[in-house]
């Protein structure tokens, strides 16, 4: 179930609401592509044989890969009618709590923790937890900020 508001100004009424996304698989191919894009080619991400004997028992996704998937994982969880655009305003806090093994499925659970109207729109603060299917601890918790600019 998503969080829906009729206009950016109504985001203040949505503080405390939460929504949960769909499961999304992080494949070894995606991990390898991220390694190529970022030049981060540590063996824990790419060498299946060595990683199997390593501390995590398999190759793992880069923490920044998991973080970079937030737009995908959050897709459809917040619907703001009357917004001309939403701009990524930054992060207040990110914690990587558990590695994501290749082939694992993750999903986002997000909660609106603040909404502050300003001259250019509403700054929305959210706490997003990326869960790993079947794992007792999440992959990461991030506090994000987005600016919702009203249309017109």
MOBELLIN-V92126 format. One record per backbone hydrogen bond with DSSP energy under -0.5 kcal/mol. CO is the residue of the C=O (numbers start at 0). NH is the residue of the N-H. If there is no record, write none. Layout:
co->[CO;CO]
nh->[NH;NH]
This chain:
co->[0;1;2;4;6;7;8;9;10;11;13;16;18;23;24;25;26;27;28;29;30;31;32;33;34;34;38;41;41;42;43;45;46;47;48;49;50;50;53;58;61;62;63;64;65;66;68;69;70;71;73;76;77;78;78;79;81;84;86;86;89;92;94;94;98;99;100;103;104;105;106;107;108;109;110;110;111;113;114;115;117;120;120;121;121;122;122;123;124;124;125;125;126;127;128;128;129;129;130;130;131;138;138;139;140;141;141;142;142;143;144;144;145;145;146;146;147;147;148;148]
nh->[19;3;78;80;9;10;11;12;13;14;16;111;109;105;26;102;30;31;32;33;34;35;36;37;38;39;40;44;45;46;59;47;50;51;52;52;53;56;56;101;65;66;67;68;68;69;72;73;74;74;76;2;79;4;80;82;150;148;88;146;144;142;96;140;100;60;103;25;132;23;130;20;128;18;112;126;15;124;116;122;120;117;122;123;147;115;124;145;112;113;127;143;110;141;108;130;138;139;106;132;134;96;97;129;94;127;143;91;92;125;88;89;123;147;86;148;121;149;83;84]
